[in-house]
Amino acid sequence: MVRRQIGFEPPAGFDELDNPGSNGDRMPASTPTPVLLSLLQQAAARQASDIHLVSGYPATFRVNGRLERAAPKPLTSDDIRCLAESILPAAVFQTFEQTKNADCSLSVEKGGAPPLRFRANVYLARDGWCICLRHIPNEIPTLDWLGFPKELAERLVAYQDGLVLVTGETGSGKSSTLAALIDLARRTRDAHIITIEEPIEYIHEVRGLSIVTQREVGRDVSSFADGLKYGLRQDPDIILVGEIRDRDTAQMAISAAETGHLVFATMHTRDAKGALTRLVDLFPQDSQDDIRTQLALSLRSVVSQKLLPPAEEGQRRVLALEVLHASQPVQVAIRSGRVETLDSALQTGARSGMILLDDDLRRLVREGKITTETARLYAKDPNLLGAVAKSW
């Protein structure tokens, strides 16, 4: 038996597993090695949002937005491959051999305690194996815990049709926001809700009159676009698309929104304006005018969010929002391709529920949730770095 020591003691009650590379056979899927299991447990105990396993570096946790070393000893590529092969299903592993990237989810149970759930991305860097794991809480977060305005959430889930985009950088809490919105929808509406995710993160249990059908890309359906295509034949009221990243998915999402369905989707952009620009840019230039017309008619709202460092060390990160609703000026700006005028629409749309990021930063400073320095760092208006910031 080959034993690997990676700077962690396996949890009590577990025997070390053979090195899966020692005899050419892979471990059964979703059976974390004792070393990886110990890592998962330590991450959960320290309330880490992510675990980074990178060849040449020690295992590292992200806690409240900051990186913290979990052990002093660097990991080798073979160490990480050993851990990755213990959790990748066989079909996903075959895909990884071709694409050099793979996503999966895992759930670990022990002693009757609630399971530890993680989303994993396995990838190569300079030919070395790497894993990034995101901790997924067992309970769907409440709007209050997220810091998401209840009135805004109620407005978003009350739409009978149209497209709602939730945007933000990686790690900005988009999945948590969408999970809370879907949870609100299923509790307040009698609707068939279809989610298409990669992978499934939060589990929506049977509750109330709504039906929630959760499909995982790669396991239940081949792509987001196919999930939308076939989902339209499954009598949906609400469709959640984990991410719009290609033209086919974008076209299907807009078409579904146009034909009487409420569609929630995410995009990786810094702000609302960037989301609309990127969505249109997914299409060839000769069809962009038609897409802008469709988008102007189908868009309902764009919520762009950021998670900011808290004012008090050790507290969880703070949610800041920019919210754009499809008012008439916004529709005109989208249809004409003049996205630069959206900032003006945001500034004049406060009465209709729109929120400027800089206004939300002011609020968070006044409430003592973030520091002035943090607000200055994330503010979009350069004036906020000077005289205006002093008034906070």
C-alpha positions in Angstrom: 0.0 0.0 0.0 1.3 3.4 -1.0 0.5 6.0 1.6 0.5 9.7 0.8 1.2 12.4 3.4 0.0 15.8 2.3 0.2 17.7 5.6 -3.2 16.4 7.0 -4.1 13.7 9.4 -7.0 11.6 8.2 -10.1 11.9 10.4 -10.6 9.4 13.2 -12.4 6.2 12.1 -11.1 6.2 8.6 -8.4 3.9 7.1 -6.1 5.3 4.4 -6.9 4.3 0.9 -4.6 2.8 -1.6 -2.9 5.3 -4.0 -5.2 4.9 -7.1 -2.3 5.4 -9.4 -0.3 2.5 -7.9 -2.0 -0.2 -9.8 -3.5 1.7 -12.7 -7.1 1.5 -11.3 -9.2 4.5 -10.4 -11.1 4.8 -7.1 -14.9 4.6 -7.2 -16.4 8.0 -8.0 -17.3 10.4 -5.2 -15.3 8.6 -2.6 -12.9 11.3 -1.2 -9.6 10.0 0.2 -9.2 10.4 3.9 -6.8 13.4 3.2 -9.4 15.1 1.1 -12.2 14.3 3.6 -10.1 15.9 6.3 -9.6 19.0 4.1 -13.4 19.3 3.5 -14.1 19.0 7.2 -11.5 21.6 8.2 -12.8 24.0 5.5 -16.4 23.7 6.8 -15.2 24.2 10.4 -13.4 27.4 9.4 -16.3 28.6 7.3 -14.2 28.7 4.2 -16.0 29.4 1.0 -13.4 27.8 -1.3 -10.5 25.3 -1.2 -7.6 25.8 -3.6 -5.4 22.8 -4.3 -2.7 24.0 -6.8 0.5 22.0 -7.7 3.5 23.5 -5.9 1.4 25.4 -3.3 0.1 24.3 0.1 -3.6 23.7 0.4 -5.3 27.1 0.8 -8.7 28.2 2.1 -10.6 31.3 1.3 -12.2 32.6 4.4 -14.3 35.9 4.3 -12.6 36.7 1.0 -9.1 36.2 2.2 -6.7 33.4 1.4 -5.4 31.4 4.4 -2.9 28.5 4.3 -4.4 25.2 5.5 -1.0 23.4 5.8 2.7 24.3 5.4 3.6 21.5 3.0 3.2 22.1 -0.8 1.2 19.7 -2.8 2.6 17.9 -5.8 0.7 17.3 -9.1 0.5 13.6 -8.2 -1.0 14.4 -4.7 -3.7 16.4 -6.4 -4.4 13.8 -9.1 -4.9 11.3 -6.3 -7.5 13.5 -4.7 -9.2 14.4 -8.0 -9.5 10.8 -9.2 -11.3 9.9 -5.9 -14.2 12.3 -6.7 -14.5 12.5 -10.5 -17.2 10.1 -11.9 -15.9 7.9 -14.7 -17.8 9.7 -17.4 -16.6 13.1 -16.2 -13.0 11.8 -16.0 -13.2 10.8 -19.6 -14.3 14.3 -20.5 -11.5 15.7 -18.5 -8.9 13.7 -20.5 -10.1 15.5 -23.6 -10.9 19.0 -22.4 -8.5 19.3 -19.4 -11.3 20.8 -17.3 -14.1 19.0 -15.4 -16.9 20.0 -13.0 -18.6 17.8 -10.5 -20.4 18.0 -7.2 -19.8 15.8 -4.1 -21.6 15.1 -0.9 -19.9 13.5 2.1 -21.9 12.1 5.1 -20.5 10.8 8.3 -22.0 9.9 11.7 -25.5 11.1 10.9 -24.4 14.8 10.7 -25.7 16.9 7.8 -23.7 16.2 4.7 -20.8 18.4 3.6 -21.5 19.5 0.0 -19.0 20.9 -2.5 -18.8 22.0 -6.1 -15.5 21.0 -7.6 -13.6 22.1 -10.7 -10.6 20.1 -11.7 -8.1 21.6 -14.2 -4.5 21.6 -15.4 -2.0 24.4 -15.0 1.5 24.0 -16.6 0.6 20.3 -16.9 0.0 20.1 -13.1 -3.3 18.9 -11.6 -5.3 21.5 -9.6 -8.7 21.5 -7.9 -10.9 24.3 -6.7 -13.8 23.3 -4.4 -16.6 25.6 -3.5 -18.5 24.9 -0.2 -22.2 24.7 -0.7 -24.3 25.2 2.4 -27.0 22.5 3.0 -29.7 25.1 3.7 -30.7 27.6 1.1 -29.7 31.1 2.4 -32.4 33.5 3.4 -32.7 36.9 1.7 -32.0 38.5 5.1 -28.8 36.5 5.5 -27.7 37.4 2.0 -28.5 41.1 2.6 -30.7 41.0 -0.5 -33.7 43.4 -0.4 -37.0 41.6 0.2 -39.0 44.1 -1.9 -36.6 43.6 -4.9 -36.8 39.8 -4.6 -40.6 39.8 -4.5 -40.7 42.0 -7.6 -38.4 39.7 -9.5 -40.3 36.5 -8.7 -43.7 38.1 -9.4 -42.9 38.7 -13.1 -45.0 36.4 -15.2 -42.6 36.3 -18.1 -39.4 37.9 -19.4 -35.6 37.7 -18.7 -34.0 38.5 -15.4 -30.2 38.5 -15.4 -28.1 38.2 -12.2 -24.5 39.2 -13.0 -21.2 39.6 -11.1 -17.7 38.4 -11.0 -16.8 34.9 -10.0 -17.5 34.4 -6.3 -19.9 37.2 -6.0 -22.8 35.1 -4.7 -24.9 34.7 -7.9 -25.8 31.1 -7.2 -26.8 31.9 -3.7 -29.0 34.8 -4.8 -30.7 32.6 -7.5 -31.3 29.8 -5.0 -33.0 32.3 -2.6 -35.1 33.7 -5.4 -36.2 30.2 -6.6 -37.0 29.3 -3.0 -39.2 32.4 -2.7 -40.9 31.6 -6.0 -41.8 28.1 -5.0 -43.2 29.3 -1.6 -45.3 32.1 -3.1 -46.4 30.7 -6.4 -47.8 27.4 -7.8 -45.4 27.0 -10.6 -43.3 24.4 -12.4 -39.7 25.5 -12.0 -37.0 24.0 -14.1 -33.4 24.6 -13.2 -30.4 23.8 -15.5 -27.2 23.9 -13.5 -23.6 22.9 -13.9 -23.4 21.3 -11.4 -26.5 21.3 -9.1 -25.7 23.2 -6.0 -28.6 23.9 -3.6 -31.2 21.2 -3.4 -34.8 22.4 -3.5 -36.9 20.0 -1.4 -40.5 19.2 -2.0 -42.6 22.0 -0.5 -45.8 23.8 -1.2 -47.7 23.6 -4.5 -44.7 24.3 -6.8 -42.7 21.6 -8.6 -38.9 22.1 -8.9 -37.2 20.0 -11.5 -33.4 20.3 -11.2 -31.3 19.1 -14.2 -27.5 18.9 -14.2 -25.5 19.6 -17.3 -23.4 16.6 -18.2 -25.5 14.2 -16.2 -29.2 14.9 -17.0 -28.7 17.0 -20.2 -25.8 17.7 -22.5 -25.8 21.5 -22.4 -27.6 24.6 -21.2 -29.0 25.2 -24.6 -30.4 21.6 -24.8 -31.8 22.0 -21.3 -33.7 25.1 -22.5 -34.8 23.5 -25.7 -36.3 20.4 -24.1 -37.4 22.3 -21.0 -39.9 24.3 -23.1 -41.6 21.0 -23.8 -42.0 20.3 -20.1 -44.7 22.9 -19.3 -42.5 25.3 -17.3 -43.5 28.5 -15.7 -40.0 29.5 -14.5 -36.7 28.5 -15.9 -33.3 29.0 -14.3 -30.2 28.9 -16.5 -27.0 28.4 -14.5 -25.0 30.5 -17.0 -25.4 32.1 -20.4 -22.0 31.6 -22.0 -22.7 30.9 -25.7 -24.9 32.1 -28.5 -27.2 29.1 -28.5 -28.0 29.4 -24.8 -28.6 33.2 -25.2 -30.9 32.7 -28.1 -33.0 30.0 -26.3 -33.2 32.1 -23.1 -34.4 35.2 -25.0 -36.9 33.1 -27.0 -38.2 31.4 -23.8 -38.6 34.8 -22.2 -40.5 36.0 -25.2 -43.0 33.1 -25.2 -44.5 33.6 -21.8 -41.9 32.1 -19.5 -39.9 33.8 -16.6 -36.2 33.1 -17.2 -33.5 33.7 -14.6 -29.9 33.5 -15.8 -26.4 34.5 -14.7 -23.6 36.1 -16.6 -20.0 36.9 -15.5 -19.8 40.7 -16.0 -18.9 43.5 -13.7 -22.1 45.6 -14.1 -25.5 45.7 -15.7 -24.4 47.6 -18.7 -21.6 45.0 -19.3 -24.1 42.2 -19.1 -26.3 43.6 -21.9 -23.3 44.4 -24.1 -21.8 40.9 -23.7 -25.2 39.3 -24.4 -25.6 41.1 -27.7 -21.9 40.5 -28.6 -22.5 36.8 -28.5 -24.3 37.1 -31.8 -22.9 37.9 -35.3 -22.9 41.6 -36.1 -25.5 41.2 -38.9 -28.0 39.9 -36.4 -27.4 42.2 -33.5 -30.1 44.7 -34.4 -32.7 41.9 -34.2 -31.3 40.7 -30.9 -31.4 44.2 -29.4 -35.1 44.5 -30.4 -35.9 41.1 -28.9 -33.9 41.9 -25.7 -35.6 45.3 -25.3 -39.0 43.5 -25.3 -38.1 40.6 -23.1 -35.7 42.0 -20.5 -37.3 42.7 -17.1 -34.3 43.4 -14.8 -30.6 43.1 -14.4 -29.1 42.7 -10.9 -25.4 43.1 -10.7 -23.8 42.2 -7.4 -20.4 42.4 -5.5 -19.3 40.9 -2.3 -17.2 43.4 -0.4 -14.8 43.1 2.6 -16.6 43.9 5.9 -15.8 46.8 8.1 -15.1 44.4 11.0 -12.5 41.7 10.6 -13.8 38.2 10.8 -17.3 39.0 9.6 -18.8 37.6 6.4 -18.6 39.7 3.2 -21.2 42.3 2.4 -23.5 42.4 -0.6 -23.6 45.5 -2.8 -26.0 45.8 -5.6 -26.7 47.7 -8.9 -30.2 47.1 -10.2 -31.5 48.0 -13.6 -35.2 47.6 -14.5 -36.5 47.7 -18.1 -38.1 51.1 -18.0 -39.0 52.8 -21.3 -35.7 54.8 -21.5 -33.8 51.5 -20.8 -35.7 49.7 -23.6 -34.9 52.6 -26.0 -31.3 52.5 -25.1 -31.1 48.7 -25.7 -33.0 48.9 -28.9 -30.8 51.7 -30.3 -27.6 50.1 -29.1 -26.8 53.2 -27.0 -25.8 51.4 -23.8 -23.8 54.3 -22.6 -27.1 56.1 -21.8 -28.0 53.4 -19.3 -26.0 55.1 -16.6 -28.3 58.1 -16.9 -31.4 55.8 -16.8 -30.0 54.3 -13.6 -29.5 57.7 -12.0 -33.0 58.9 -12.8 -34.7 55.5 -12.0 -34.5 55.4 -8.2 -38.3 56.0 -7.9 -38.9 52.9 -10.0 -36.6 50.8 -7.8 -33.4 51.1 -9.7 -30.2 51.2 -7.6 -26.8 52.7 -8.5 -23.8 50.8 -7.2 -22.4 54.0 -5.8 -25.6 54.8 -3.9 -25.6 51.3 -2.4 -22.0 51.9 -1.3 -23.0 55.1 0.4 -25.7 53.2 2.3 -23.4 50.4 3.4 -20.9 53.0 4.7 -23.6 54.9 6.6 -24.7 51.6 8.1 -21.2 50.8 9.2 -21.0 47.6 7.1 -18.1 48.6 5.0 -15.3 51.2 5.3 -15.0 54.3 3.3 -11.8 52.9 1.8 -13.6 49.9 0.5 -16.3 52.1 -0.9 -13.7 54.2 -2.7 -12.1 51.1 -4.1 -15.3 49.8 -5.7 -17.0 53.1 -6.6 -17.6 53.7 -10.3 -17.7 57.5 -10.1 -14.3 59.0 -9.7 -15.8 62.0 -7.8 -16.6 59.6 -4.9 -12.8 59.3 -4.3 -12.7 63.0 -3.4 -15.1 65.5 -2.0 -18.3 63.4 -2.2 -16.7 60.6 -0.3 -16.0 63.0 2.6 -19.7 63.4 3.2 -20.2 59.8 4.0 
